[in-house]
Amino acid sequence: MNLNDSFSEKPPIQTKKLFTASEGVTSIRLTEGAILKEHVSKVPALLVCVSGEINFVSDTNEKQTLLQGDFVNILPDVKHLFQANQDSTLLLIK
């Protein structure tokens, strides 16, 4: 899903709660070709692509390419990895 998909064309100022954080926000930088190896999160997480392009793959057969503004909800205890197709910056919110 993309952040812009959360809003309608009107009104001019809108907010939408996407996630309730319990642990904080982590910035992640991956250079082209880098792979963050398979791992799990013990708590729900929201991964937001700030810039670049990554592939997100989980053991639940979820495969997504994330571009700028795209995000994915990561369920607890689900193995997943991501690989950068370009230099990329991500926000991981837990």
DSSP file (Angstrom, degrees, kcal/mol; ACC not computed):
  #  RESIDUE AA STRUCTURE BP1 BP2  ACC     N-H-->O    O-->H-N    N-H-->O    O-->H-N    TCO  KAPPA ALPHA  PHI   PSI    X-CA   Y-CA   Z-CA
    1    1 A M              0   0    0      0, 0.0    70,-2.9     0, 0.0     2,-0.4   0.000 360.0 360.0 360.0 152.1    0.0    0.0    0.0
    2    2 A N  B >   -A   70   0A   0     68,-0.3     3,-1.5     1,-0.1     4,-0.4  -0.858 360.0-123.4-109.3 145.6    1.1    3.6   -0.6
    3    3 A L  G >  S+     0   0    0     66,-2.8     3,-1.5    -2,-0.4     4,-0.2   0.857 111.8  58.0 -53.4 -38.8    0.8    6.4    1.9
    4    4 A N  G >  S+     0   0    0      1,-0.3     3,-1.3     2,-0.2    -1,-0.3   0.749  92.6  68.5 -66.4 -23.2   -1.2    8.5   -0.6
    5    5 A D  G <  S+     0   0    0     -3,-1.5    -1,-0.3     1,-0.2    -2,-0.2   0.644  87.0  69.9 -69.7 -13.2   -3.8    5.7   -0.9
    6    6 A S  G <  S+     0   0    0     -3,-1.5     2,-0.3    -4,-0.4    -1,-0.2   0.591  94.9  64.3 -79.3 -10.8   -4.9    6.5    2.6
    7    7 A F    <   -     0   0    0     -3,-1.3     2,-0.2    -4,-0.2     9,-0.0  -0.813  68.1-139.3-120.8 154.0   -6.4    9.8    1.7
    8    8 A S        -     0   0    0     -2,-0.3    -2,-0.0     2,-0.2     6,-0.0  -0.452  39.2-101.0 -94.4 176.7   -9.2   11.2   -0.5
    9    9 A E  S    S+     0   0    0     -2,-0.2    -1,-0.0     1,-0.0    -2,-0.0   0.739  92.2  83.7 -73.0 -22.0   -8.9   14.3   -2.6
   10   10 A K        +     0   0    0      2,-0.0    -2,-0.2     3,-0.0    -1,-0.0  -0.952  64.9  39.3-131.7 151.7  -10.8   16.4    0.0
   11   11 A P  S    S-     0   0    0      0, 0.0    -3,-0.1     0, 0.0     3,-0.0   0.632  73.9-128.9 -77.5 176.4  -10.4   18.0    2.6
   12   12 A P  S    S+     0   0    0      0, 0.0     2,-0.5     0, 0.0    -2,-0.0   0.727  95.5  45.1 -70.3 -21.9   -7.1   19.8    2.1
   13   13 A I  S    S+     0   0    0      2,-0.0     2,-0.3     0, 0.0    -3,-0.0  -0.986  72.6 163.1-124.2 124.1   -5.7   18.6    5.5
   14   14 A Q        -     0   0    0     -2,-0.5     2,-0.3     2,-0.0    -7,-0.1  -0.975  17.3-166.3-138.6 150.1   -6.1   15.0    6.5
   15   15 A T        -     0   0    0     -2,-0.3     2,-0.3    -9,-0.1    -2,-0.0  -0.961   3.6-175.9-131.0 153.9   -4.6   12.6    9.0
   16   16 A K        -     0   0    0     -2,-0.3     2,-0.5    -9,-0.0   -10,-0.1  -0.924  24.5-131.6-151.4 125.1   -4.8    8.8    9.4
   17   17 A K        +     0   0    0     -2,-0.3     3,-0.1     1,-0.2    -2,-0.0  -0.652  28.6 172.2 -76.4 123.2   -3.4    6.6   12.1
   18   18 A L        -     0   0    0     -2,-0.5     2,-0.3     1,-0.3    -1,-0.2   0.695  60.5  -1.1-101.0 -26.2   -1.6    3.7   10.4
   19   19 A F        -     0   0    0     27,-0.0     2,-0.6    54,-0.0    -1,-0.3  -0.985  55.8-129.7-166.3 146.4    0.1    2.1   13.4
   20   20 A T        -     0   0    0     -2,-0.3     2,-0.2    -3,-0.1    -3,-0.0  -0.941  32.6-143.1-107.2 115.1    0.6    2.3   17.1
   21   21 A A        +     0   0    0     -2,-0.6     4,-0.1     1,-0.1    24,-0.1  -0.508  26.3 172.6 -80.6 142.6    4.2    2.1   18.0
   22   22 A S  S    S+     0   0    0     72,-1.6    -1,-0.1    22,-0.2    71,-0.0   0.603  81.6  25.1-116.4 -24.4    5.4    0.2   21.1
   23   23 A E  S    S-     0   0    0      1,-0.3     2,-0.3    71,-0.1    -2,-0.1   0.657 106.3-109.4-117.1 -23.6    9.2    0.3   20.7
   24   24 A G        -     0   0    0      2,-0.0    70,-3.0     0, 0.0     2,-0.4  -0.832  38.4 -54.3 127.4-166.8   10.0    3.3   18.5
   25   25 A V  E     -B   93   0B   0     -2,-0.3     2,-0.4    68,-0.2    68,-0.2  -0.957  38.4-167.0-122.5 133.5   11.3    4.2   15.0
   26   26 A T  E     -B   92   0B   0     66,-2.9    66,-3.2    -2,-0.4     2,-0.4  -0.978  13.5-142.7-121.4 132.2   14.5    2.9   13.4
   27   27 A S  E     -B   91   0B   0     -2,-0.4     2,-0.4    64,-0.2    64,-0.2  -0.783  19.2-166.6 -91.0 135.8   16.0    4.4   10.2
   28   28 A I  E     -B   90   0B   0     62,-2.6    62,-3.1    -2,-0.4     2,-0.5  -0.985   7.6-166.4-127.2 133.8   17.5    1.8    7.8
   29   29 A R  E     -B   89   0B   0     -2,-0.4     2,-0.4    60,-0.2    60,-0.2  -0.986   8.3-178.7-120.7 124.9   19.8    2.5    4.9
   30   30 A L  E     -B   88   0B   0     58,-2.6    58,-3.3    -2,-0.5     2,-0.2  -0.985  18.1-140.6-122.6 132.0   20.5   -0.2    2.3
   31   31 A T    >   -     0   0    0     -2,-0.4     3,-2.7    56,-0.2    53,-0.3  -0.543  49.4 -69.0 -84.4 159.4   22.8    0.2   -0.7
   32   32 A E  T 3  S+     0   0    0      1,-0.3    53,-0.2    -2,-0.2    -1,-0.2  -0.180 123.8  14.5 -49.6 129.0   21.8   -1.3   -4.1
   33   33 A G  T 3  S+     0   0    0     51,-3.0    -1,-0.3     1,-0.3    52,-0.1   0.226  91.5 136.6  89.4 -13.8   22.0   -5.1   -3.8
   34   34 A A    <   -     0   0    0     -3,-2.7    50,-2.7    52,-0.1     2,-0.5  -0.386  39.0-155.3 -68.6 144.6   22.2   -5.2    0.0
   35   35 A I  E     -E   83   0C   0     48,-0.2     2,-1.0    -3,-0.1    48,-0.2  -0.985  13.8-148.8-124.2 125.7   20.1   -7.9    1.7
   36   36 A L  E     -E   82   0C   0     46,-3.2    46,-1.4    -2,-0.5     3,-0.1  -0.844  41.5-124.6 -88.2 106.8   18.8   -7.7    5.2
   37   37 A K  E     -     0   0C   0     -2,-1.0    43,-0.1    44,-0.2    45,-0.1   0.081  36.7 -67.3 -58.1 164.4   18.8  -11.4    5.9
   38   38 A E  E    S+     0   0C   0     43,-0.1     2,-0.3    41,-0.1    43,-0.2  -0.206  70.8 145.3 -55.4 133.7   15.8  -13.4    7.1
   39   39 A H  E     -E   80   0C   0     41,-2.3    41,-2.2    -3,-0.1     2,-0.3  -0.927  36.9-123.7-157.6 174.7   14.7  -12.4   10.6
   40   40 A V        -     0   0    0     -2,-0.3     2,-0.4    39,-0.2    39,-0.1  -0.928  10.2-139.1-128.6 155.3   11.5  -12.1   12.8
   41   41 A S        -     0   0    0     34,-0.4    36,-3.2    37,-0.3    37,-0.3  -0.938   6.6-150.5-109.3 136.7   10.1   -9.3   14.8
   42   42 A K  S    S+     0   0    0     -2,-0.4    -1,-0.1    34,-0.2     3,-0.0   0.651  84.0  41.2 -79.8 -14.4    8.6  -10.2   18.2
   43   43 A V  S    S-     0   0    0     32,-0.1    34,-0.1     1,-0.0    -2,-0.0  -0.873 103.2 -82.3-127.4 160.3    6.1   -7.3   17.9
   44   44 A P        -     0   0    0      0, 0.0     2,-0.3     0, 0.0   -22,-0.2  -0.312  52.9-169.5 -58.5 146.9    4.0   -5.9   15.0
   45   45 A A  E     -C   74   0B   0     29,-2.4    29,-3.5    -4,-0.1     2,-0.5  -0.968  22.1-145.4-141.0 155.5    6.0   -3.5   12.8
   46   46 A L  E     -CD  73  93B   0     47,-2.6    47,-2.9    -2,-0.3     2,-0.6  -0.990  14.2-161.2-122.1 121.5    5.4   -1.1   10.0
   47   47 A L  E     -CD  72  92B   0     25,-2.6    25,-2.0    -2,-0.5     2,-0.5  -0.917   9.4-171.4-106.5 121.3    8.1   -0.8    7.3
   48   48 A V  E     -CD  71  91B   0     43,-2.9    43,-2.6    -2,-0.6     2,-0.7  -0.946  19.0-139.7-116.6 129.0    7.9    2.4    5.2
   49   49 A C  E     + D   0  90B   0     21,-2.9    20,-3.1    -2,-0.5    21,-0.2  -0.788  21.7 176.9 -85.9 114.2   10.1    3.0    2.1
   50   50 A V  E     -     0   0B   0     39,-2.4     2,-0.3    -2,-0.7    40,-0.2   0.856  68.2  -8.7 -85.7 -40.1   11.2    6.6    2.2
   51   51 A S  E    S+ D   0  89B   0     38,-1.7    38,-1.8    17,-0.1    -1,-0.3  -0.985 107.7  23.3-153.8 158.3   13.3    6.4   -0.9
   52   52 A G  S    S-     0   0    0     -2,-0.3    16,-0.6    36,-0.2     2,-0.3  -0.546  82.5 -74.2  90.1-153.0   14.6    3.9   -3.4
   53   53 A E  E     +F   67   0C   0     33,-0.3    32,-2.7    -2,-0.2    33,-1.4  -0.958  43.7 174.8-153.2 128.2   13.2    0.4   -4.1
   54   54 A I  E     -FG  66  84C   0     12,-2.1    12,-2.9    -2,-0.3     2,-0.5  -0.935  26.9-130.2-131.8 157.6   13.2   -2.8   -2.1
   55   55 A N  E     -FG  65  83C   0     28,-2.8    28,-2.0    -2,-0.3     2,-0.5  -0.941  20.9-160.1-103.3 129.1   11.8   -6.3   -2.4
   56   56 A F  E     +FG  64  82C   0      8,-3.4     8,-2.6    -2,-0.5     2,-0.4  -0.946  13.0 178.7-109.0 128.1   10.0   -7.5    0.8
   57   57 A V  E     -FG  63  81C   0     24,-2.4    24,-2.4    -2,-0.5     2,-0.3  -0.998   3.6-175.0-133.5 131.0    9.6  -11.3    1.1
   58   58 A S  E >   - G   0  80C   0      4,-2.4     3,-1.2    -2,-0.4    22,-0.3  -0.818  39.4-113.3-120.9 164.5    8.0  -13.2    4.0
   59   59 A D  T 3  S+     0   0    0     20,-2.6    21,-0.1    -2,-0.3    -1,-0.0   0.471 111.9  72.5 -76.0   0.8    7.6  -16.9    4.7
   60   60 A T  T 3  S-     0   0    0     19,-0.3    -1,-0.3     2,-0.1     3,-0.1   0.148 122.1-104.3 -93.7  17.8    3.8  -16.4    4.3
   61   61 A N  S <  S+     0   0    0     -3,-1.2     2,-0.6     1,-0.3    -2,-0.2   0.653  73.0 149.5  67.4  19.3    4.6  -16.1    0.6
   62   62 A E        +     0   0    0     -4,-0.1    -4,-2.4     2,-0.0     2,-0.4  -0.745  19.0 176.1 -82.9 124.1    4.1  -12.4    0.7
   63   63 A K  E     +F   57   0C   0     -2,-0.6     2,-0.4    -6,-0.2    -6,-0.2  -0.990   4.6 164.4-131.6 122.8    6.3  -10.7   -2.0
   64   64 A Q  E     -F   56   0C   0     -8,-2.6    -8,-3.4    -2,-0.4     2,-0.6  -0.995  32.4-141.5-138.7 143.9    6.1   -6.9   -2.5
   65   65 A T  E     -F   55   0C   0     -2,-0.4     2,-0.5   -10,-0.2   -10,-0.2  -0.937  26.3-154.4 -99.7 122.7    8.2   -4.4   -4.3
   66   66 A L  E     -F   54   0C   0    -12,-2.9   -12,-2.1    -2,-0.6     2,-0.2  -0.863  14.5-179.9-103.7 128.7    8.2   -1.2   -2.2
   67   67 A L  E >   -F   53   0C   0     -2,-0.5     3,-2.7   -14,-0.2   -18,-0.3  -0.595  51.6 -47.6-111.6 177.5    8.8    2.2   -3.8
   68   68 A Q  T 3  S+     0   0    0    -16,-0.6   -18,-0.2     1,-0.3    -1,-0.2  -0.223 131.0  13.5 -50.2 125.6    8.9    5.7   -2.2
   69   69 A G  T 3  S+     0   0    0    -20,-3.1   -66,-2.8     1,-0.3    -1,-0.3   0.255  97.9 123.4  90.2 -11.6    5.8    6.1    0.0
   70   70 A D  B <   -A    2   0A   0     -3,-2.7   -21,-2.9   -68,-0.3    -1,-0.3  -0.506  37.6-176.7 -80.8 152.1    4.9    2.4    0.0
   71   71 A F  E     -C   48   0B   0    -70,-2.9     2,-0.3   -23,-0.2   -23,-0.2  -0.965  15.3-156.3-144.8 162.5    4.6    0.5    3.3
   72   72 A V  E     -C   47   0B   0    -25,-2.0   -25,-2.6    -2,-0.3     2,-0.5  -0.999  18.8-130.6-139.7 139.0    4.0   -3.0    4.6
   73   73 A N  E     -C   46   0B   0     -2,-0.3     2,-0.6   -27,-0.2   -27,-0.2  -0.791  23.3-152.9 -86.3 128.3    2.6   -4.2    7.9
   74   74 A I  E     -C   45   0B   0    -29,-3.5   -29,-2.4    -2,-0.5     3,-0.1  -0.913   8.6-141.3-107.3 121.3    4.9   -7.0    9.4
   75   75 A L    >   -     0   0    0     -2,-0.6     3,-1.2   -31,-0.2   -34,-0.4  -0.464  30.9 -92.3 -78.6 151.3    3.2   -9.5   11.7
   76   76 A P  T 3  S+     0   0    0      0, 0.0   -34,-0.2     0, 0.0    -1,-0.1  -0.301 105.4  11.5 -61.7 146.4    5.0  -10.8   14.8
   77   77 A D  T 3  S+     0   0    0    -36,-3.2     2,-0.6     1,-0.2   -35,-0.1   0.667  90.3 131.3  61.6  21.6    7.0  -14.0   14.4
   78   78 A V    <   -     0   0    0     -3,-1.2   -37,-0.3   -37,-0.3    -1,-0.2  -0.926  58.4-127.4-104.0 120.5    6.8  -14.0   10.6
   79   79 A K        +     0   0    0     -2,-0.6   -20,-2.6   -39,-0.1   -19,-0.3  -0.412  43.1 157.9 -65.3 138.4   10.2  -14.6    9.0
   80   80 A H  E     -EG  39  58C   0    -41,-2.2   -41,-2.3   -22,-0.3     2,-0.3  -0.981  22.3-170.3-155.8 163.3   11.0  -12.0    6.4
   81   81 A L  E     - G   0  57C   0    -24,-2.4   -24,-2.4    -2,-0.3     2,-0.3  -0.953   9.3-149.7-146.3 163.9   13.8  -10.3    4.5
   82   82 A F  E     -EG  36  56C   0    -46,-1.4   -46,-3.2    -2,-0.3     2,-0.4  -0.999   3.8-162.9-142.6 149.2   14.3   -7.4    2.2
   83   83 A Q  E     -EG  35  55C   0    -28,-2.0   -28,-2.8    -2,-0.3     2,-0.5  -0.979  20.9-126.2-129.2 135.6   16.7   -6.6   -0.6
   84   84 A A  E     - G   0  54C   0    -50,-2.7   -51,-3.0    -2,-0.4   -30,-0.3  -0.713  18.4-176.8 -86.5 124.0   17.5   -3.3   -2.1
   85   85 A N  S    S+     0   0    0    -32,-2.7     2,-0.3    -2,-0.5   -31,-0.2   0.663  83.3   9.4 -84.5 -21.1   17.1   -2.9   -5.9
   86   86 A Q  S    S-     0   0    0    -33,-1.4   -33,-0.3   -35,-0.1   -53,-0.1  -0.904 109.9 -65.8-143.1 167.6   18.4    0.6   -5.5
   87   87 A D  S    S-     0   0    0     -2,-0.3     2,-0.3   -56,-0.1   -56,-0.2  -0.464  71.0-173.5 -54.9 129.8   20.0    2.6   -2.7
   88   88 A S  E     -B   30   0B   0    -58,-3.3   -58,-2.6   -36,-0.2     2,-0.4  -0.962  29.5-154.7-139.4 148.7   17.1    2.8   -0.3
   89   89 A T  E     -BD  29  51B   0    -38,-1.8   -39,-2.4    -2,-0.3   -38,-1.7  -0.990  22.6-178.3-121.8 132.6   16.1    4.5    3.0
   90   90 A L  E     -BD  28  49B   0    -62,-3.1   -62,-2.6    -2,-0.4     2,-0.5  -0.878  22.1-142.9-128.0 156.0   13.5    2.9    5.2
   91   91 A L  E     -BD  27  48B   0    -43,-2.6   -43,-2.9    -2,-0.3     2,-0.6  -0.994  12.9-162.5-117.4 128.5   11.7    3.6    8.4
   92   92 A L  E     -BD  26  47B   0    -66,-3.2   -66,-2.9    -2,-0.5     2,-0.6  -0.955   7.8-167.8-110.1 117.5   10.9    0.6   10.7
   93   93 A I  E      BD  25  46B   0    -47,-2.9   -47,-2.6    -2,-0.6   -68,-0.2  -0.928 360.0 360.0-112.0 121.8    8.2    1.5   13.2
   94   94 A K              0   0    0    -70,-3.0   -72,-1.6    -2,-0.6   -69,-0.2   0.328 360.0 360.0-123.1 360.0    7.7   -1.0   16.1
